[in-house]
Amino acid sequence: MNQTSPAGPRPRRKTGTTGLEEARLRQQAIGVKLRHMFDQVVNEPVPDEFLDILRRADKKAEGDS
């Protein structure tokens, strides 16, 4: 028996090995994309404004000690 929704019939979920393989492939693809995005962010330069804030905080910490 197929369940229907306003968008139409729901696709059946695959069970067994094929479904697990597809899930693993999906997770692997997500992992690859996340690693790529992380690498891009890590390699971005630190904004000058943020470096200035850090320098001021360091100077203040030196003056407090």
Summary of the structure (lengths in Angstrom):
residues: 65
radius of gyration: 25.1
end to end distance: 74.4
largest distance: 74.8
contacts: 101
relative contact order: 0.06
helix: 66%
strand: 6%
